[in-house]
Amino acid sequence: MCVGLPAKVTELKDGVAVINAGGAEREVSSEMIADLAPGDYVMVHAGMAIAKITGDDEAQAEDVMDGLEDLLS
């Protein structure tokens, strides 16, 4: 089974997004998403941002990220 996780973009540089997922920061490829900006939420899988999360889905992404933080602390 494959699992994608929501994450918040904190920085962009040369096709790479620095993301925060459940308190953990890492770099992922942002090549698949043209209009990405810091503060956006993305779905991350296998080291790549694969989709931008928008609208009502942002609140859902924040809820999932909060739950991950609770599990990891």
Biopython code that builds the backbone (N, CA, C, O; Angstrom):
import numpy as np
from Bio.PDB.StructureBuilder import StructureBuilder

atoms = [
    (1, "MET", "N", (0.840, -1.170, 0.000)),
    (1, "MET", "CA", (0.000, 0.000, 0.000)),
    (1, "MET", "C", (0.890, 1.240, 0.000)),
    (1, "MET", "O", (1.916, 1.276, 0.680)),
    (2, "CYS", "N", (0.502, 2.228, -0.747)),
    (2, "CYS", "CA", (1.224, 3.500, -0.820)),
    (2, "CYS", "C", (0.491, 4.542, 0.010)),
    (2, "CYS", "O", (-0.738, 4.596, 0.013)),
    (3, "VAL", "N", (1.250, 5.360, 0.705)),
    (3, "VAL", "CA", (0.650, 6.386, 1.554)),
    (3, "VAL", "C", (1.253, 7.732, 1.219)),
    (3, "VAL", "O", (2.475, 7.883, 1.206)),
    (4, "GLY", "N", (0.400, 8.722, 0.945)),
    (4, "GLY", "CA", (0.828, 10.098, 0.768)),
    (4, "GLY", "C", (0.475, 10.870, 2.021)),
    (4, "GLY", "O", (-0.536, 10.588, 2.664)),
    (5, "LEU", "N", (1.294, 11.835, 2.369)),
    (5, "LEU", "CA", (1.053, 12.632, 3.566)),
    (5, "LEU", "C", (0.961, 14.108, 3.211)),
    (5, "LEU", "O", (1.671, 14.576, 2.322)),
    (6, "PRO", "N", (0.086, 14.851, 3.901)),
    (6, "PRO", "CA", (0.029, 16.293, 3.670)),
    (6, "PRO", "C", (1.195, 16.985, 4.362)),
    (6, "PRO", "O", (1.674, 16.532, 5.401)),
    (7, "ALA", "N", (1.640, 18.082, 3.775)),
    (7, "ALA", "CA", (2.738, 18.856, 4.351)),
    (7, "ALA", "C", (2.592, 20.304, 3.922)),
    (7, "ALA", "O", (1.967, 20.606, 2.905)),
    (8, "LYS", "N", (3.176, 21.192, 4.707)),
    (8, "LYS", "CA", (3.138, 22.620, 4.406)),
    (8, "LYS", "C", (4.480, 23.040, 3.823)),
    (8, "LYS", "O", (5.533, 22.715, 4.372)),
    (9, "VAL", "N", (4.437, 23.762, 2.711)),
    (9, "VAL", "CA", (5.658, 24.259, 2.065)),
    (9, "VAL", "C", (6.173, 25.458, 2.855)),
    (9, "VAL", "O", (5.435, 26.410, 3.107)),
    (10, "THR", "N", (7.449, 25.402, 3.243)),
    (10, "THR", "CA", (8.033, 26.521, 3.982)),
    (10, "THR", "C", (9.012, 27.325, 3.136)),
    (10, "THR", "O", (9.281, 28.492, 3.422)),
    (11, "GLU", "N", (9.549, 26.684, 2.080)),
    (11, "GLU", "CA", (10.544, 27.361, 1.250)),
    (11, "GLU", "C", (10.623, 26.658, -0.107)),
    (11, "GLU", "O", (10.390, 25.453, -0.202)),
    (12, "LEU", "N", (10.949, 27.407, -1.141)),
    (12, "LEU", "CA", (11.155, 26.846, -2.480)),
    (12, "LEU", "C", (12.507, 27.279, -3.008)),
    (12, "LEU", "O", (12.924, 28.422, -2.821)),
    (13, "LYS", "N", (13.193, 26.349, -3.673)),
    (13, "LYS", "CA", (14.479, 26.695, -4.286)),
    (13, "LYS", "C", (14.811, 25.701, -5.394)),
    (13, "LYS", "O", (14.984, 24.509, -5.137)),
    (14, "ASP", "N", (14.897, 26.189, -6.610)),
    (14, "ASP", "CA", (15.350, 25.395, -7.760)),
    (14, "ASP", "C", (14.672, 24.031, -7.890)),
    (14, "ASP", "O", (15.360, 23.013, -7.963)),
    (15, "GLY", "N", (13.358, 23.990, -7.921)),
    (15, "GLY", "CA", (12.643, 22.733, -8.111)),
    (15, "GLY", "C", (12.546, 21.862, -6.886)),
    (15, "GLY", "O", (12.127, 20.707, -6.967)),
    (16, "VAL", "N", (12.934, 22.412, -5.740)),
    (16, "VAL", "CA", (12.876, 21.675, -4.480)),
    (16, "VAL", "C", (12.044, 22.476, -3.490)),
    (16, "VAL", "O", (12.216, 23.687, -3.349)),
    (17, "ALA", "N", (11.141, 21.784, -2.811)),
    (17, "ALA", "CA", (10.339, 22.415, -1.765)),
    (17, "ALA", "C", (10.817, 21.914, -0.416)),
    (17, "ALA", "O", (10.987, 20.711, -0.218)),
    (18, "VAL", "N", (11.034, 22.829, 0.507)),
    (18, "VAL", "CA", (11.270, 22.461, 1.896)),
    (18, "VAL", "C", (9.890, 22.398, 2.526)),
    (18, "VAL", "O", (9.133, 23.368, 2.487)),
    (19, "ILE", "N", (9.569, 21.248, 3.108)),
    (19, "ILE", "CA", (8.231, 21.051, 3.665)),
    (19, "ILE", "C", (8.311, 20.742, 5.148)),
    (19, "ILE", "O", (9.336, 20.283, 5.653)),
    (20, "ASN", "N", (7.200, 21.004, 5.838)),
    (20, "ASN", "CA", (7.049, 20.636, 7.237)),
    (20, "ASN", "C", (5.897, 19.655, 7.299)),
    (20, "ASN", "O", (4.760, 19.996, 6.971)),
    (21, "ALA", "N", (6.190, 18.444, 7.719)),
    (21, "ALA", "CA", (5.170, 17.399, 7.839)),
    (21, "ALA", "C", (5.196, 16.858, 9.253)),
    (21, "ALA", "O", (6.094, 16.100, 9.620)),
    (22, "GLY", "N", (4.222, 17.242, 10.037)),
    (22, "GLY", "CA", (4.156, 16.749, 11.404)),
    (22, "GLY", "C", (5.326, 17.185, 12.255)),
    (22, "GLY", "O", (5.726, 16.464, 13.169)),
    (23, "GLY", "N", (5.887, 18.355, 11.976)),
    (23, "GLY", "CA", (7.008, 18.873, 12.742)),
    (23, "GLY", "C", (8.368, 18.510, 12.163)),
    (23, "GLY", "O", (9.387, 19.059, 12.583)),
    (24, "ALA", "N", (8.393, 17.598, 11.214)),
    (24, "ALA", "CA", (9.656, 17.202, 10.580)),
    (24, "ALA", "C", (9.833, 17.967, 9.278)),
    (24, "ALA", "O", (8.927, 18.002, 8.445)),
    (25, "GLU", "N", (10.996, 18.579, 9.101)),
    (25, "GLU", "CA", (11.286, 19.283, 7.861)),
    (25, "GLU", "C", (12.133, 18.397, 6.961)),
    (25, "GLU", "O", (13.027, 17.689, 7.424)),
    (26, "ARG", "N", (11.834, 18.450, 5.665)),
    (26, "ARG", "CA", (12.641, 17.734, 4.687)),
    (26, "ARG", "C", (12.487, 18.387, 3.333)),
    (26, "ARG", "O", (11.617, 19.236, 3.139)),
    (27, "GLU", "N", (13.314, 18.000, 2.414)),
    (27, "GLU", "CA", (13.249, 18.521, 1.056)),
    (27, "GLU", "C", (12.611, 17.483, 0.150)),
    (27, "GLU", "O", (12.913, 16.293, 0.239)),
    (28, "VAL", "N", (11.719, 17.949, -0.730)),
    (28, "VAL", "CA", (11.084, 17.082, -1.715)),
    (28, "VAL", "C", (11.106, 17.786, -3.066)),
    (28, "VAL", "O", (11.235, 19.008, -3.132)),
    (29, "SER", "N", (10.982, 17.024, -4.128)),
    (29, "SER", "CA", (10.904, 17.615, -5.458)),
    (29, "SER", "C", (9.574, 18.344, -5.608)),
    (29, "SER", "O", (8.528, 17.840, -5.200)),
    (30, "SER", "N", (9.627, 19.532, -6.197)),
    (30, "SER", "CA", (8.401, 20.291, -6.469)),
    (30, "SER", "C", (8.182, 20.447, -7.973)),
    (30, "SER", "O", (7.387, 21.284, -8.400)),
    (31, "GLU", "N", (8.873, 19.656, -8.767)),
    (31, "GLU", "CA", (8.833, 19.764, -10.225)),
    (31, "GLU", "C", (7.448, 19.515, -10.821)),
    (31, "GLU", "O", (7.156, 20.024, -11.904)),
    (32, "MET", "N", (6.592, 18.752, -10.154)),
    (32, "MET", "CA", (5.285, 18.405, -10.714)),
    (32, "MET", "C", (4.243, 19.504, -10.535)),
    (32, "MET", "O", (3.173, 19.436, -11.141)),
    (33, "ILE", "N", (4.534, 20.522, -9.711)),
    (33, "ILE", "CA", (3.535, 21.552, -9.401)),
    (33, "ILE", "C", (4.104, 22.914, -9.783)),
    (33, "ILE", "O", (5.074, 23.383, -9.187)),
    (34, "ALA", "N", (3.490, 23.544, -10.783)),
    (34, "ALA", "CA", (4.027, 24.788, -11.342)),
    (34, "ALA", "C", (3.799, 26.012, -10.451)),
    (34, "ALA", "O", (4.687, 26.858, -10.344)),
    (35, "ASP", "N", (2.653, 26.126, -9.820)),
    (35, "ASP", "CA", (2.290, 27.366, -9.119)),
    (35, "ASP", "C", (2.406, 27.248, -7.599)),
    (35, "ASP", "O", (1.551, 27.755, -6.874)),
    (36, "LEU", "N", (3.430, 26.601, -7.123)),
    (36, "LEU", "CA", (3.615, 26.366, -5.704)),
    (36, "LEU", "C", (4.270, 27.576, -5.043)),
    (36, "LEU", "O", (5.129, 28.229, -5.635)),
    (37, "ALA", "N", (3.853, 27.868, -3.807)),
    (37, "ALA", "CA", (4.409, 28.994, -3.061)),
    (37, "ALA", "C", (4.518, 28.617, -1.588)),
    (37, "ALA", "O", (3.780, 27.753, -1.114)),
    (38, "PRO", "N", (5.442, 29.263, -0.852)),
    (38, "PRO", "CA", (5.510, 29.022, 0.597)),
    (38, "PRO", "C", (4.149, 29.291, 1.237)),
    (38, "PRO", "O", (3.470, 30.262, 0.903)),
    (39, "GLY", "N", (3.766, 28.412, 2.159)),
    (39, "GLY", "CA", (2.468, 28.512, 2.811)),
    (39, "GLY", "C", (1.439, 27.577, 2.206)),
    (39, "GLY", "O", (0.417, 27.297, 2.833)),
    (40, "ASP", "N", (1.692, 27.087, 0.987)),
    (40, "ASP", "CA", (0.786, 26.126, 0.359)),
    (40, "ASP", "C", (0.904, 24.769, 1.044)),
    (40, "ASP", "O", (1.929, 24.440, 1.642)),
    (41, "TYR", "N", (-0.160, 23.997, 0.944)),
    (41, "TYR", "CA", (-0.153, 22.612, 1.415)),
    (41, "TYR", "C", (-0.067, 21.702, 0.205)),
    (41, "TYR", "O", (-0.671, 21.968, -0.833)),
    (42, "VAL", "N", (0.698, 20.615, 0.352)),
    (42, "VAL", "CA", (0.861, 19.648, -0.729)),
    (42, "VAL", "C", (0.696, 18.230, -0.189)),
    (42, "VAL", "O", (0.852, 17.977, 1.006)),
    (43, "MET", "N", (0.381, 17.323, -1.091)),
    (43, "MET", "CA", (0.403, 15.900, -0.787)),
    (43, "MET", "C", (1.773, 15.405, -1.223)),
    (43, "MET", "O", (2.195, 15.657, -2.352)),
    (44, "VAL", "N", (2.477, 14.697, -0.329)),
    (44, "VAL", "CA", (3.837, 14.243, -0.588)),
    (44, "VAL", "C", (3.859, 12.722, -0.620)),
    (44, "VAL", "O", (3.287, 12.060, 0.246)),
    (45, "HIS", "N", (4.530, 12.178, -1.632)),
    (45, "HIS", "CA", (4.710, 10.730, -1.743)),
    (45, "HIS", "C", (6.044, 10.448, -2.415)),
    (45, "HIS", "O", (6.372, 11.043, -3.441)),
    (46, "ALA", "N", (6.802, 9.545, -1.835)),
    (46, "ALA", "CA", (8.069, 9.085, -2.405)),
    (46, "ALA", "C", (9.016, 10.235, -2.756)),
    (46, "ALA", "O", (9.652, 10.229, -3.810)),
    (47, "GLY", "N", (9.101, 11.229, -1.852)),
    (47, "GLY", "CA", (10.045, 12.323, -2.053)),
    (47, "GLY", "C", (9.615, 13.377, -3.057)),
    (47, "GLY", "O", (10.423, 14.198, -3.491)),
    (48, "MET", "N", (8.327, 13.353, -3.429)),
    (48, "MET", "CA", (7.825, 14.330, -4.401)),
    (48, "MET", "C", (6.520, 14.948, -3.910)),
    (48, "MET", "O", (5.673, 14.269, -3.330)),
    (49, "ALA", "N", (6.376, 16.247, -4.153)),
    (49, "ALA", "CA", (5.080, 16.903, -3.958)),
    (49, "ALA", "C", (4.253, 16.520, -5.185)),
    (49, "ALA", "O", (4.592, 16.895, -6.308)),
    (50, "ILE", "N", (3.169, 15.773, -4.969)),
    (50, "ILE", "CA", (2.421, 15.248, -6.112)),
    (50, "ILE", "C", (1.128, 15.995, -6.400)),
    (50, "ILE", "O", (0.564, 15.855, -7.485)),
    (51, "ALA", "N", (0.649, 16.793, -5.438)),
    (51, "ALA", "CA", (-0.585, 17.555, -5.662)),
    (51, "ALA", "C", (-0.651, 18.701, -4.666)),
    (51, "ALA", "O", (-0.198, 18.582, -3.528)),
    (52, "LYS", "N", (-1.221, 19.811, -5.113)),
    (52, "LYS", "CA", (-1.452, 20.956, -4.240)),
    (52, "LYS", "C", (-2.805, 20.770, -3.558)),
    (52, "LYS", "O", (-3.782, 20.387, -4.202)),
    (53, "ILE", "N", (-2.857, 21.041, -2.257)),
    (53, "ILE", "CA", (-4.095, 20.924, -1.489)),
    (53, "ILE", "C", (-4.706, 22.312, -1.373)),
    (53, "ILE", "O", (-4.033, 23.246, -0.937)),
    (54, "THR", "N", (-5.971, 22.463, -1.756)),
    (54, "THR", "CA", (-6.607, 23.780, -1.755)),
    (54, "THR", "C", (-7.946, 23.755, -1.055)),
    (54, "THR", "O", (-8.506, 22.692, -0.783)),
    (55, "GLY", "N", (-8.457, 24.955, -0.763)),
    (55, "GLY", "CA", (-9.807, 25.121, -0.238)),
    (55, "GLY", "C", (-10.053, 24.387, 1.061)),
    (55, "GLY", "O", (-9.216, 24.422, 1.963)),
    (56, "ASP", "N", (-11.195, 23.720, 1.169)),
    (56, "ASP", "CA", (-11.578, 23.003, 2.386)),
    (56, "ASP", "C", (-10.591, 21.897, 2.729)),
    (56, "ASP", "O", (-10.483, 21.497, 3.888)),
    (57, "ASP", "N", (-9.877, 21.404, 1.734)),
    (57, "ASP", "CA", (-8.906, 20.345, 1.978)),
    (57, "ASP", "C", (-7.736, 20.838, 2.827)),
    (57, "ASP", "O", (-7.069, 20.031, 3.475)),
    (58, "GLU", "N", (-7.470, 22.166, 2.837)),
    (58, "GLU", "CA", (-6.388, 22.705, 3.665)),
    (58, "GLU", "C", (-6.670, 22.459, 5.144)),
    (58, "GLU", "O", (-5.767, 22.078, 5.890)),
    (59, "ALA", "N", (-7.909, 22.673, 5.575)),
    (59, "ALA", "CA", (-8.266, 22.442, 6.983)),
    (59, "ALA", "C", (-8.102, 20.963, 7.323)),
    (59, "ALA", "O", (-7.647, 20.612, 8.412)),
    (60, "GLN", "N", (-8.471, 20.116, 6.392)),
    (60, "GLN", "CA", (-8.323, 18.683, 6.597)),
    (60, "GLN", "C", (-6.834, 18.312, 6.684)),
    (60, "GLN", "O", (-6.452, 17.473, 7.500)),
    (61, "ALA", "N", (-6.010, 18.926, 5.858)),
    (61, "ALA", "CA", (-4.566, 18.681, 5.888)),
    (61, "ALA", "C", (-3.989, 19.099, 7.238)),
    (61, "ALA", "O", (-3.160, 18.387, 7.804)),
    (62, "GLU", "N", (-4.420, 20.247, 7.756)),
    (62, "GLU", "CA", (-3.950, 20.700, 9.070)),
    (62, "GLU", "C", (-4.354, 19.718, 10.160)),
    (62, "GLU", "O", (-3.564, 19.446, 11.064)),
    (63, "ASP", "N", (-5.570, 19.181, 10.091)),
    (63, "ASP", "CA", (-6.023, 18.197, 11.075)),
    (63, "ASP", "C", (-5.158, 16.942, 11.042)),
    (63, "ASP", "O", (-4.787, 16.412, 12.089)),
    (64, "VAL", "N", (-4.838, 16.471, 9.848)),
    (64, "VAL", "CA", (-3.993, 15.279, 9.711)),
    (64, "VAL", "C", (-2.603, 15.563, 10.258)),
    (64, "VAL", "O", (-2.029, 14.733, 10.962)),
    (65, "MET", "N", (-2.058, 16.737, 9.935)),
    (65, "MET", "CA", (-0.730, 17.088, 10.429)),
    (65, "MET", "C", (-0.708, 17.203, 11.947)),
    (65, "MET", "O", (0.265, 16.794, 12.581)),
    (66, "ASP", "N", (-1.771, 17.756, 12.542)),
    (66, "ASP", "CA", (-1.861, 17.833, 13.992)),
    (66, "ASP", "C", (-1.897, 16.433, 14.606)),
    (66, "ASP", "O", (-1.256, 16.181, 15.626)),
    (67, "GLY", "N", (-2.644, 15.532, 13.986)),
    (67, "GLY", "CA", (-2.714, 14.157, 14.460)),
    (67, "GLY", "C", (-1.370, 13.470, 14.382)),
    (67, "GLY", "O", (-1.009, 12.715, 15.285)),
    (68, "LEU", "N", (-0.619, 13.718, 13.315)),
    (68, "LEU", "CA", (0.716, 13.131, 13.191)),
    (68, "LEU", "C", (1.639, 13.645, 14.285)),
    (68, "LEU", "O", (2.413, 12.882, 14.863)),
    (69, "GLU", "N", (1.556, 14.941, 14.567)),
    (69, "GLU", "CA", (2.381, 15.503, 15.632)),
    (69, "GLU", "C", (2.059, 14.849, 16.964)),
    (69, "GLU", "O", (2.966, 14.554, 17.742)),
    (70, "ASP", "N", (0.771, 14.617, 17.240)),
    (70, "ASP", "CA", (0.373, 13.965, 18.482)),
    (70, "ASP", "C", (0.936, 12.543, 18.562)),
    (70, "ASP", "O", (1.386, 12.110, 19.623)),
    (71, "LEU", "N", (0.911, 11.826, 17.450)),
    (71, "LEU", "CA", (1.437, 10.462, 17.434)),
    (71, "LEU", "C", (2.938, 10.408, 17.650)),
    (71, "LEU", "O", (3.457, 9.492, 18.288)),
    (72, "LEU", "N", (3.635, 11.415, 17.100)),
    (72, "LEU", "CA", (5.088, 11.408, 17.167)),
    (72, "LEU", "C", (5.648, 11.998, 18.458)),
    (72, "LEU", "O", (6.841, 11.866, 18.731)),
    (73, "SER", "N", (4.808, 12.638, 19.244)),
    (73, "SER", "CA", (5.330, 13.254, 20.489)),
    (73, "SER", "C", (5.019, 12.420, 21.706)),
    (73, "SER", "O", (5.385, 12.794, 22.821)),
]
sb = StructureBuilder()
sb.init_structure("model")
sb.init_model(0)
sb.init_chain("A")
sb.init_seg("    ")
for serial, (resi, resn, name, xyz) in enumerate(atoms, 1):
    if name == "N":
        sb.init_residue(resn, " ", resi, " ")
    sb.init_atom(name, np.array(xyz, "f"), 0.0, 1.0, " ", f" {name:<3s}", serial, name[0])
structure = sb.get_structure()
